[in-house]
Amino acid sequence: MRYPVVAGRFYDNEGDALHRQITKCFQHPHGPGPLGMDGTQRDIVAMLAPHAGYMASGPAQAHAYHAIAADGLPELYVVIGPGHTGSGAPVAVSDEDFWTPLGVCETDMEVVSRLKGIVEVDRRAHLHEHSVEVQIPFIQFIDPAPKMVAVVMNAQDPESAAETARSLRQACEGKDTLFIASSDMSHYVSKDRANREDLEVLDRVVDLDVDGMYSTIRRLGVSACGYGPIAAAMMASQPSSARLLKYMDSGDTIGMGDVVGYAAAEFRR
């Protein structure tokens, strides 16, 4: 069992309090409003969601899960996050279930077994990593019995993203899968710069232009932390369209001077 490392810091560490905290993210002035579960035919194949503390990025994150719930719940959630600690394999999948204050989120061991020998199973990459963990309570909030596969990318270059995408697509074949790319955008820059440069990157994302996303990040020096997971989720899901659901920054929620940017975007089949 993989136990949380940022409960009590990034989000509340008690079940009822955490449920209320997530509810408030939906109800926040920057949130999407009340959750609706009215999807009849799933169309969303991938999602971009931020992974900071809920007090900062939670309203943007709520937009992602509001759209998922409205579209219909998948059979499998594949959460791809960047490695912030540098521990473990270049690309690492977890073979443990994840516990949060909302309960246990089971890992789909069938998919993990298909990945063995292609993507390394390495618990070290997940042990202290928050980028995947922070998505799980939101998944549990909308889905009472989710199955997931957790992937941490320490290597985020285009080649690693493409190979990760190919491996995940093959391993998830036959399952109704939603790929979730966990990423924040610019880190600790002025609000004007974050908004201008992040939206230029997100324009490439919405255009489904992976190469353009990478080149724009390099050209502008954008400090988005999960560009590899975004690329991998886009290539694994092979969407036909994308839409930006929400862009905001930490100045909108906790009043920081230099801000961190947060985005939610959906990708449809």
C-alpha positions in Angstrom: 0.0 0.0 0.0 1.3 3.4 -0.9 0.3 5.9 1.8 0.0 9.7 1.2 3.0 12.0 1.8 1.3 15.4 1.3 -2.0 14.8 3.2 -2.3 17.5 5.8 -0.2 19.9 3.6 -1.6 19.8 0.1 -5.1 18.7 1.2 -6.9 17.8 4.4 -5.9 14.5 6.1 -9.3 13.5 7.4 -12.0 12.0 5.2 -15.0 14.3 6.0 -12.9 17.4 6.0 -11.3 16.4 2.7 -14.7 15.8 1.1 -15.8 19.3 2.2 -12.5 20.8 0.9 -13.0 19.3 -2.5 -16.7 20.4 -2.6 -15.5 23.9 -1.9 -13.1 23.7 -4.9 -16.2 23.1 -7.1 -18.1 26.0 -5.4 -15.2 28.4 -5.5 -15.7 31.6 -7.6 -13.0 30.2 -10.0 -14.5 26.7 -9.8 -16.9 25.0 -12.2 -20.0 24.9 -10.0 -21.9 21.9 -8.6 -20.9 18.4 -9.8 -23.1 16.7 -12.3 -23.1 13.0 -13.1 -25.1 12.9 -16.3 -22.8 11.4 -18.9 -24.3 8.7 -21.1 -21.6 8.2 -23.7 -17.9 8.8 -22.9 -16.1 11.1 -25.2 -13.2 12.5 -23.1 -10.0 10.4 -23.6 -7.5 12.5 -21.7 -7.4 15.4 -19.3 -4.8 17.9 -18.1 -5.1 18.8 -14.4 -2.9 20.7 -11.9 -1.4 19.2 -8.8 -0.6 21.9 -6.3 -2.2 22.3 -2.9 -6.0 22.4 -3.1 -6.1 25.8 -1.6 -4.2 27.1 -4.5 -5.0 25.0 -7.6 -8.1 23.1 -6.4 -10.6 25.2 -8.3 -8.8 24.6 -11.6 -8.5 20.9 -10.8 -12.2 20.8 -10.1 -12.9 21.9 -13.7 -11.1 18.8 -14.9 -13.1 16.4 -12.8 -16.4 18.3 -13.3 -15.9 17.6 -17.0 -15.0 13.9 -16.4 -18.1 13.3 -14.3 -20.4 15.0 -16.8 -18.9 13.0 -19.6 -19.2 9.6 -17.8 -16.7 7.6 -15.7 -14.1 5.4 -17.4 -13.1 1.9 -16.5 -9.5 2.9 -15.9 -7.7 6.1 -14.9 -4.0 6.3 -16.0 -2.4 9.2 -14.0 0.9 10.4 -15.4 2.8 12.8 -13.3 6.3 14.3 -13.4 9.0 13.3 -11.0 9.9 16.2 -8.6 12.3 14.1 -6.4 14.4 12.5 -9.2 14.2 9.1 -7.4 13.7 5.9 -9.3 13.6 4.9 -12.9 13.3 7.4 -15.8 9.7 6.3 -16.3 8.2 4.3 -13.4 4.9 2.5 -12.9 3.6 1.6 -9.4 2.4 -1.8 -8.4 0.8 -0.7 -5.2 -2.7 0.4 -4.3 -3.0 4.0 -3.1 -4.6 5.0 0.2 -6.0 8.5 0.8 -8.3 9.8 3.6 -11.2 8.9 1.2 -10.2 5.2 1.1 -8.2 2.9 -1.1 -7.8 3.4 -4.8 -6.9 0.1 -6.4 -4.2 -0.3 -9.0 -5.1 -2.3 -12.1 -2.5 -5.1 -11.8 -3.6 -6.5 -15.2 -2.3 -3.4 -16.9 0.8 -3.2 -14.7 1.6 -6.8 -15.6 1.4 -5.9 -19.3 3.8 -3.0 -18.7 6.4 -5.1 -17.0 9.5 -5.4 -19.1 8.5 -2.3 -21.1 8.1 0.3 -18.4 10.0 -0.3 -15.1 8.0 -1.1 -12.0 9.7 1.1 -9.4 8.2 2.1 -6.1 11.0 4.5 -5.3 9.8 7.0 -7.9 6.3 7.1 -6.2 7.4 7.0 -2.6 7.6 10.8 -2.0 6.0 12.0 -5.3 3.0 14.3 -5.0 2.0 14.8 -8.6 0.0 11.6 -8.9 -1.1 11.5 -5.3 -2.9 14.9 -5.5 -5.1 13.6 -8.3 -6.4 10.6 -6.4 -8.8 12.2 -3.9 -10.5 14.1 -6.8 -10.9 10.8 -8.7 -12.4 9.2 -5.6 -14.7 12.2 -5.1 -16.4 11.5 -8.5 -15.9 7.7 -8.7 -16.8 5.4 -5.7 -14.7 2.5 -7.0 -11.9 3.7 -9.3 -9.1 1.6 -10.8 -6.0 3.3 -11.7 -2.4 3.0 -13.0 0.1 5.5 -11.7 3.1 6.6 -13.8 5.9 8.9 -12.8 8.1 10.4 -15.5 11.5 11.5 -14.4 12.5 11.6 -18.1 10.3 14.1 -20.0 12.1 14.4 -23.3 10.0 13.8 -26.5 11.4 10.3 -27.1 10.6 9.2 -23.5 7.1 10.7 -23.8 6.5 8.9 -27.1 7.7 5.6 -25.8 5.6 5.9 -22.7 2.6 6.7 -24.8 3.1 3.6 -27.0 3.6 1.4 -24.0 0.5 2.7 -22.2 -1.7 2.5 -25.2 -0.7 -1.1 -25.8 -1.1 -2.1 -22.2 -4.5 -0.5 -21.8 -5.9 -2.0 -25.0 -9.5 -3.3 -24.5 -10.1 -1.0 -21.4 -12.1 2.2 -21.5 -9.2 4.4 -20.4 -8.9 8.0 -19.4 -5.3 9.4 -19.3 -4.8 12.2 -16.8 -1.7 14.4 -17.3 -0.7 16.0 -14.0 1.1 19.3 -14.5 1.3 22.8 -13.2 2.3 25.6 -15.6 4.8 28.5 -15.0 6.4 28.6 -11.5 7.0 31.8 -9.5 7.0 34.4 -12.2 5.0 37.6 -12.6 1.2 37.2 -13.2 1.5 38.9 -16.6 4.3 36.7 -17.7 2.7 33.5 -16.5 -0.6 34.3 -18.2 1.0 35.3 -21.4 3.5 32.4 -21.8 1.3 29.7 -20.3 -1.5 30.5 -22.7 0.9 30.4 -25.6 2.0 26.9 -24.6 -1.7 25.9 -24.0 -2.6 27.1 -27.5 -0.2 24.4 -28.8 -1.7 21.8 -26.5 -5.2 22.6 -27.7 -4.0 22.4 -31.3 -2.7 18.9 -30.4 0.7 20.0 -31.5 3.2 18.1 -29.3 6.3 19.3 -31.1 5.0 22.9 -31.0 4.4 22.5 -27.2 8.0 21.4 -26.7 9.5 24.1 -28.9 7.3 26.9 -27.3 8.4 25.8 -23.8 12.1 25.8 -24.8 11.8 29.1 -26.7 10.1 30.9 -23.8 11.7 29.1 -20.9 8.4 28.1 -19.4 8.8 26.3 -16.1 5.9 23.9 -16.5 6.7 20.8 -14.6 4.7 18.1 -16.4 5.2 18.7 -20.1 6.3 15.1 -20.6 3.1 13.7 -19.0 1.0 16.2 -21.2 2.8 14.9 -24.3 2.5 11.2 -23.2 -1.3 11.6 -22.4 -1.9 13.3 -25.7 -0.1 10.7 -27.8 -1.5 7.7 -25.8 -5.1 8.9 -26.2 -4.9 10.1 -29.8 -7.7 12.7 -29.5 -9.3 14.5 -32.4 -10.0 17.7 -30.5 -9.0 19.5 -27.3 -10.4 22.5 -25.3 -9.0 24.6 -22.5 -11.5 24.4 -19.6 -9.8 26.8 -17.2 -6.6 28.8 -16.8 -5.8 30.6 -13.5 -2.9 31.2 -11.2 -2.1 31.1 -7.5 -2.7 34.8 -7.3 -6.4 34.2 -8.0 -6.7 31.9 -4.9 -4.0 32.7 -2.3 -2.8 36.1 -3.4 0.8 35.4 -4.3 3.0 38.1 -5.9 5.0 35.8 -8.2 2.5 33.1 -9.2 2.2 29.5 -10.4 -0.1 28.8 -13.3 -2.8 26.1 -13.3 -4.7 24.8 -16.3 -7.4 22.2 -16.9 -7.9 21.0 -20.5 -9.9 18.1 -22.0 -9.1 15.9 -25.0 -11.9 14.2 -26.9 -12.0 11.2 -29.2 
